[in-house]
Amino acid sequence: MKKCMKLLALSLSLVMLTAAFAGCGAKGKGADGKTKVVLNEVAHSIFYAPMYVAIEEGYFEDNGIELELVTGFGADKTMTAVLTDEADIGFMGCESSVYTYAGGTEDYVVNFAQLTQRAGNFLVAREPIEDFDWEMLKGHNVLGGRAGGMPEMVFEYILLKNNIDPAADLSIDQSIDFGSTAAAFSGGQGDFTVEFEPHATLLEQKGDGYVVASLGEDSGYVPYTSFSAKKSYIENNPETIQAFTDALQKGMDYVNEHTPEEIAKVIAPQFEETDSETLTRIVERYHAQDTWKGDLVFAEESFDLLQNILIEFKVLGEKVPYADLVNTDFATKAAQK
C-alpha cells in the first residue's frame, strides 16, 4: 500500500501542476442557443445506461444543453480533464475527488449526482462453478485492477468480508492495463479475472470464461460512480448544473420504469459493436442487481462508506468533509420535478 500511496501522490502532483497552468474552460453557447457542456466519462460502458438513455432520448437537448461526450479511459485522465478545464463535468469514481481534495487542490471537484450504487464488475472463472464461494480463490491467480481504484478496492473489500487476506491468500495481478485483462485471460493468464461488461459476457460467449459472482451483489451498496465539477464551475453555472442533473434524472426514471429490452433498444446507438441480444443480456444483469439508484442524491452515509473503504486500504489518512465534496441541492430538486 505504500507503493500505492506514492503513486497516488505523484498522480495528484501532476494533476495539480497541470491545473495551475490551465486557462478558463467556458464553452459558451452553441449556434442554436444551447449551452455547450463537455462531459468526460471514465469509460464507455453499458454500466452507465441511464446517462446514455438521457443522451439518446434527447433529455439534455430538451434542457437546453449541447452535450459533447468524451471518454477519458481512466479516472486519473478524467480528473485531469476537469481540473484543466478540458471538460466541464467529469463522470468517474468519487474516490478521485477525495484524493484531489486531500492533496490540497484549491479549486477542488465537487460531486453533485450519484449514478450507480453497486459495483459493475464480475468475477469470471475458467470453468462454470455452480456453488461458488470466495474461499475458492485461495491459492489462485486473479487478474485484478489498478491499485487505489474502486474496482480493485471493492474486490479486496469483498475478500476481507470473507476473511480472505488479499496479500497472503491469493495472487492478484495488477500489471495489466484497464480493458486488457479479458484478452489476457483469453490468452491463458490467470485462473480468474475481474471484468466489467461487455467483457464478462463476451468471455462467456467465446467459451473462455464463466461469470461465477457479482461484485456488485457481494459488496453491497457502494457509491461507485458520480458526476462532478470544479467548485468554481458549479458556483458560476448553477443553471447549467441543474439542467444537466434534470436530464440525468429523466434517464434514471426511464431505466427504473422500463424493461431491459426497452433500455437496450434505446442505448443501442451508443454500442453499435454489440448485438441486441448481448446488449439486452448485459442490461438484464445490471438491472437484476439493482445497479441504478432511484434518484441522484449522494447521501452522506454512502460517502462515509466510501471513505471507510479508502481508510481501510490506507489510501486515505483521514476523512474529508462531506459538506465540501458533495452538493445534493441539484439532485434533490431534480427528484422533486
C-alpha positions as CSV (number, residue, x, y, z in Angstrom):
1,M,0.0,0.0,0.0
2,K,3.0,2.3,0.5
3,K,3.7,2.0,-3.2
4,C,0.0,2.8,-3.9
5,M,0.2,5.9,-1.8
6,K,3.4,7.1,-3.7
7,L,1.7,6.6,-7.0
8,L,-1.4,8.5,-5.8
9,A,0.7,11.3,-4.5
10,L,2.6,11.5,-7.8
11,S,-0.6,11.4,-9.8
12,L,-2.1,14.2,-7.7
13,S,1.0,16.3,-8.0
14,L,0.9,16.1,-11.8
15,V,-2.7,16.9,-11.9
16,M,-2.3,19.9,-9.7
17,L,0.7,21.2,-11.7
18,T,-1.2,20.8,-14.9
19,A,-4.3,22.6,-13.5
20,A,-2.1,25.5,-12.4
21,F,-1.3,26.3,-16.0
22,A,-4.8,25.8,-17.3
23,G,-7.0,28.6,-18.7
24,C,-10.6,29.3,-18.4
25,G,-12.8,26.5,-19.9
26,A,-16.0,28.3,-20.5
27,K,-17.7,26.7,-23.5
28,G,-20.4,29.4,-24.1
29,K,-23.4,28.9,-26.3
30,G,-23.9,26.8,-29.4
31,A,-25.3,28.1,-32.6
32,D,-28.8,27.1,-31.6
33,G,-28.5,28.9,-28.3
34,K,-28.0,25.8,-26.2
35,T,-25.3,25.7,-23.6
36,K,-22.2,23.7,-24.6
37,V,-21.1,21.2,-21.9
38,V,-18.2,18.8,-22.3
39,L,-18.7,15.6,-20.2
40,N,-15.6,13.4,-19.7
41,E,-16.6,9.8,-18.8
42,V,-14.1,7.4,-17.2
43,A,-15.1,4.6,-19.6
44,H,-17.9,3.9,-22.1
45,S,-19.9,1.1,-20.5
46,I,-23.4,-0.3,-20.5
47,F,-23.0,0.0,-16.7
48,Y,-23.9,3.7,-17.2
49,A,-27.1,3.1,-19.1
50,P,-29.2,5.9,-17.5
51,M,-26.7,8.5,-18.9
52,Y,-26.9,7.1,-22.4
53,V,-30.7,6.9,-22.2
54,A,-30.7,10.7,-21.4
55,I,-28.5,11.3,-24.4
56,E,-30.4,9.1,-26.9
57,E,-33.8,10.3,-25.7
58,G,-32.8,13.9,-26.1
59,Y,-33.2,14.9,-22.5
60,F,-30.1,17.0,-22.5
61,E,-31.2,18.9,-25.6
62,D,-34.7,19.3,-24.1
63,N,-33.0,21.0,-21.1
64,G,-31.0,23.4,-23.3
65,I,-27.7,21.5,-23.3
66,E,-25.5,20.7,-26.3
67,L,-23.5,17.8,-24.8
68,E,-20.1,16.6,-26.0
69,L,-19.2,13.2,-24.6
70,V,-15.6,12.3,-24.3
71,T,-14.2,9.1,-22.9
72,G,-11.2,9.5,-20.6
73,F,-10.2,5.9,-20.3
74,G,-9.2,6.2,-16.6
75,A,-10.2,8.2,-13.6
76,D,-6.9,10.0,-13.5
77,K,-7.3,11.2,-17.1
78,T,-10.9,12.2,-16.4
79,M,-10.0,14.2,-13.3
80,T,-7.1,15.9,-15.2
81,A,-9.6,16.9,-17.9
82,V,-11.9,18.5,-15.3
83,L,-9.2,20.3,-13.4
84,T,-7.6,21.7,-16.5
85,D,-10.9,22.9,-18.0
86,E,-10.8,20.5,-20.9
87,A,-14.1,19.2,-19.5
88,D,-16.8,20.9,-17.6
89,I,-18.1,17.8,-15.9
90,G,-16.4,14.5,-15.0
91,F,-18.0,11.2,-14.5
92,M,-15.9,8.8,-12.5
93,G,-15.4,7.1,-9.2
94,C,-15.9,9.7,-6.5
95,E,-12.7,8.5,-4.7
96,S,-10.8,10.7,-7.2
97,S,-12.5,13.8,-5.8
98,V,-11.4,12.7,-2.3
99,Y,-7.8,12.3,-3.5
100,T,-7.5,15.7,-5.1
101,Y,-9.2,17.4,-2.1
102,A,-6.8,15.6,0.3
103,G,-3.9,16.6,-1.9
104,G,-4.6,20.3,-1.4
105,T,-6.3,21.3,-4.7
106,E,-7.8,24.8,-4.1
107,D,-10.5,24.7,-6.7
108,Y,-11.4,21.1,-5.9
109,V,-14.0,18.9,-7.6
110,V,-17.5,18.5,-6.0
111,N,-19.8,15.6,-6.6
112,F,-23.4,16.6,-7.4
113,A,-25.1,13.5,-8.7
114,Q,-24.6,9.8,-8.0
115,L,-25.4,7.3,-10.8
116,T,-24.5,3.8,-9.7
117,Q,-25.0,2.3,-6.3
118,R,-23.3,-1.1,-6.8
119,A,-20.1,-2.3,-8.4
120,G,-20.4,-3.1,-12.0
121,N,-17.8,-5.9,-12.4
122,F,-18.0,-9.6,-12.2
123,L,-15.7,-12.5,-11.3
124,V,-15.0,-14.8,-14.2
125,A,-13.6,-18.3,-13.9
126,R,-12.2,-20.7,-16.5
127,E,-14.9,-23.3,-15.8
128,P,-18.5,-23.0,-14.6
129,I,-18.8,-23.1,-10.8
130,E,-22.4,-23.8,-9.7
131,D,-21.9,-23.1,-6.0
132,F,-19.1,-20.5,-6.0
133,D,-17.6,-19.5,-2.7
134,W,-15.0,-16.8,-2.3
135,E,-12.8,-19.3,-0.4
136,M,-12.2,-20.9,-3.8
137,L,-9.9,-18.0,-4.7
138,K,-7.3,-19.1,-2.2
139,G,-4.0,-20.1,-3.8
140,H,-5.1,-18.9,-7.2
141,N,-4.0,-16.1,-9.5
142,V,-6.6,-13.4,-10.2
143,L,-6.3,-10.6,-12.8
144,G,-7.3,-7.5,-10.8
145,G,-7.4,-3.7,-11.2
146,R,-5.3,-0.6,-10.6
147,A,-4.2,-0.1,-7.0
148,G,-6.2,2.7,-5.4
149,G,-9.1,2.4,-7.9
150,M,-12.6,1.5,-6.9
151,P,-12.7,-1.8,-8.9
152,E,-9.7,-3.2,-7.1
153,M,-10.6,-1.9,-3.6
154,V,-14.2,-3.3,-3.9
155,F,-12.7,-6.6,-4.9
156,E,-10.4,-6.7,-1.9
157,Y,-13.2,-5.3,0.3
158,I,-15.2,-8.4,-0.6
159,L,-12.2,-10.7,0.1
160,L,-11.8,-9.2,3.6
161,K,-15.5,-9.6,4.3
162,N,-15.0,-13.3,3.6
163,N,-11.9,-13.5,5.9
164,I,-9.5,-13.7,2.9
165,D,-6.2,-11.9,3.1
166,P,-5.7,-10.2,-0.4
167,A,-1.9,-10.2,0.1
168,A,-1.3,-13.7,1.5
169,D,-4.2,-16.0,0.4
170,L,-4.0,-15.4,-3.3
171,S,-2.1,-13.6,-6.0
172,I,-3.7,-10.5,-7.6
173,D,-2.0,-9.4,-10.9
174,Q,-2.3,-5.6,-11.2
175,S,0.1,-5.3,-14.1
176,I,-2.4,-5.4,-16.9
177,D,-3.9,-2.2,-18.3
178,F,-7.6,-1.4,-17.8
179,G,-9.6,-3.0,-20.5
180,S,-6.9,-5.5,-21.5
181,T,-7.5,-8.1,-18.8
182,A,-10.1,-10.0,-20.7
183,A,-7.8,-10.5,-23.7
184,A,-5.0,-11.6,-21.3
185,F,-7.4,-14.1,-19.7
186,S,-8.3,-15.5,-23.1
187,G,-4.6,-15.8,-23.8
188,G,-4.2,-18.0,-20.7
189,Q,-3.2,-15.6,-18.0
190,G,-4.8,-16.0,-14.6
191,D,-7.2,-18.5,-13.0
192,F,-9.9,-15.9,-12.5
193,T,-10.4,-12.3,-13.8
194,V,-12.5,-9.4,-12.6
195,E,-14.3,-7.9,-15.6
196,F,-16.8,-5.2,-16.5
197,E,-19.3,-5.7,-19.2
198,P,-19.3,-6.4,-22.1
199,H,-16.1,-8.3,-21.4
200,A,-17.6,-10.7,-18.9
201,T,-20.4,-11.7,-21.3
202,L,-18.1,-11.8,-24.3
203,L,-15.7,-14.2,-22.5
204,E,-18.7,-16.5,-21.8
205,Q,-19.8,-16.3,-25.4
206,K,-16.4,-17.4,-26.6
207,G,-16.2,-20.2,-24.1
208,D,-13.1,-18.6,-22.5
209,G,-14.7,-17.9,-19.1
210,Y,-17.8,-18.1,-17.0
211,V,-19.3,-15.5,-14.6
212,V,-19.4,-17.0,-11.1
213,A,-20.0,-14.0,-8.9
214,S,-21.2,-10.4,-9.0
215,L,-19.0,-8.0,-7.1
216,G,-22.0,-5.6,-7.0
217,E,-24.2,-8.1,-5.2
218,D,-21.4,-9.3,-2.8
219,S,-20.1,-5.9,-1.9
220,G,-23.5,-4.4,-1.1
221,Y,-24.4,-0.8,-1.8
222,V,-21.3,1.2,-2.7
223,P,-21.3,4.7,-4.3
224,Y,-19.4,3.6,-7.3
225,T,-19.7,6.4,-9.8
226,S,-20.8,10.1,-9.7
227,F,-20.8,13.3,-11.7
228,S,-18.6,16.1,-10.5
229,A,-17.3,19.5,-11.5
230,K,-14.9,22.1,-10.1
231,K,-16.3,24.1,-7.3
232,S,-15.9,27.3,-9.3
233,Y,-17.8,25.9,-12.3
234,I,-20.7,24.9,-10.1
235,E,-20.8,28.3,-8.4
236,N,-20.6,30.1,-11.8
237,N,-23.0,27.8,-13.7
238,P,-25.8,26.6,-11.3
239,E,-28.4,26.7,-14.0
240,T,-26.4,24.5,-16.3
241,I,-25.7,22.0,-13.5
242,Q,-29.4,21.9,-12.6
243,A,-30.4,21.4,-16.3
244,F,-27.8,18.7,-16.6
245,T,-29.0,16.9,-13.5
246,D,-32.6,17.2,-14.5
247,A,-31.8,15.4,-17.8
248,L,-29.9,12.7,-15.9
249,Q,-32.9,12.2,-13.6
250,K,-35.1,11.6,-16.6
251,G,-32.7,9.0,-17.8
252,M,-32.7,7.4,-14.3
253,D,-36.5,7.4,-14.3
254,Y,-36.6,5.7,-17.7
255,V,-34.4,2.7,-16.6
256,N,-36.4,2.3,-13.5
257,E,-39.7,2.3,-15.4
258,H,-38.8,0.2,-18.5
259,T,-37.8,-3.3,-19.3
260,P,-34.2,-4.3,-20.0
261,E,-35.2,-4.9,-23.6
262,E,-36.6,-1.4,-23.9
263,I,-33.5,0.1,-22.3
264,A,-31.2,-1.9,-24.6
265,K,-33.0,-0.7,-27.6
266,V,-32.7,2.9,-26.6
267,I,-28.9,2.8,-25.8
268,A,-28.1,0.6,-28.8
269,P,-26.6,3.5,-30.9
270,Q,-24.0,4.0,-28.2
271,F,-22.9,0.4,-28.5
272,E,-23.0,-0.4,-32.2
273,E,-20.4,-3.1,-31.9
274,T,-22.7,-5.1,-29.5
275,D,-25.6,-7.1,-31.0
276,S,-29.0,-6.5,-29.5
277,E,-29.2,-9.9,-27.8
278,T,-25.9,-9.4,-26.0
279,L,-26.8,-5.8,-25.1
280,T,-30.1,-6.9,-23.6
281,R,-28.4,-9.7,-21.6
282,I,-26.0,-7.2,-20.1
283,V,-28.7,-4.7,-19.2
284,E,-30.7,-7.5,-17.6
285,R,-27.7,-8.5,-15.5
286,Y,-27.2,-4.9,-14.2
287,H,-30.9,-4.4,-13.8
288,A,-31.3,-7.5,-11.7
289,Q,-28.6,-6.5,-9.2
290,D,-30.2,-3.1,-8.5
291,T,-27.3,-1.2,-10.1
292,W,-29.0,2.2,-10.6
293,K,-30.4,4.5,-7.9
294,G,-34.0,5.8,-8.0
295,D,-32.6,9.3,-7.6
296,L,-29.2,11.0,-8.0
297,V,-28.8,12.2,-4.4
298,F,-25.4,11.3,-3.0
299,A,-26.2,10.5,0.7
300,E,-23.8,11.1,3.5
301,E,-23.9,7.5,4.7
302,S,-22.8,6.4,1.2
303,F,-19.9,8.9,1.2
304,D,-18.9,7.7,4.7
305,L,-18.9,4.1,3.5
306,L,-16.6,5.1,0.6
307,Q,-14.2,6.8,2.9
308,N,-14.2,3.9,5.3
309,I,-13.0,1.7,2.4
310,L,-10.3,4.2,1.4
311,I,-9.1,4.4,5.0
312,E,-9.2,0.6,5.4
313,F,-6.9,0.3,2.4
314,K,-4.6,3.1,3.6
315,V,-5.1,5.3,0.5
316,L,-6.6,8.0,2.7
317,G,-5.3,9.1,6.1
318,E,-8.4,10.7,7.5
319,K,-11.9,11.6,6.3
320,V,-12.6,14.7,4.3
321,P,-15.7,16.8,4.9
322,Y,-18.9,15.5,3.2
323,A,-20.2,19.1,3.1
324,D,-17.2,20.2,1.0
325,L,-17.2,17.4,-1.5
326,V,-20.9,16.7,-2.0
327,N,-23.7,19.0,-3.1
328,T,-27.1,17.4,-3.1
329,D,-29.1,20.5,-4.0
330,F,-29.3,19.9,-7.7
331,A,-30.2,16.2,-7.4
332,T,-32.8,16.8,-4.7
333,K,-34.5,19.4,-6.9
334,A,-34.3,17.1,-9.9
335,A,-36.0,14.3,-8.0
336,Q,-38.9,16.6,-7.0
337,K,-39.8,17.6,-10.5
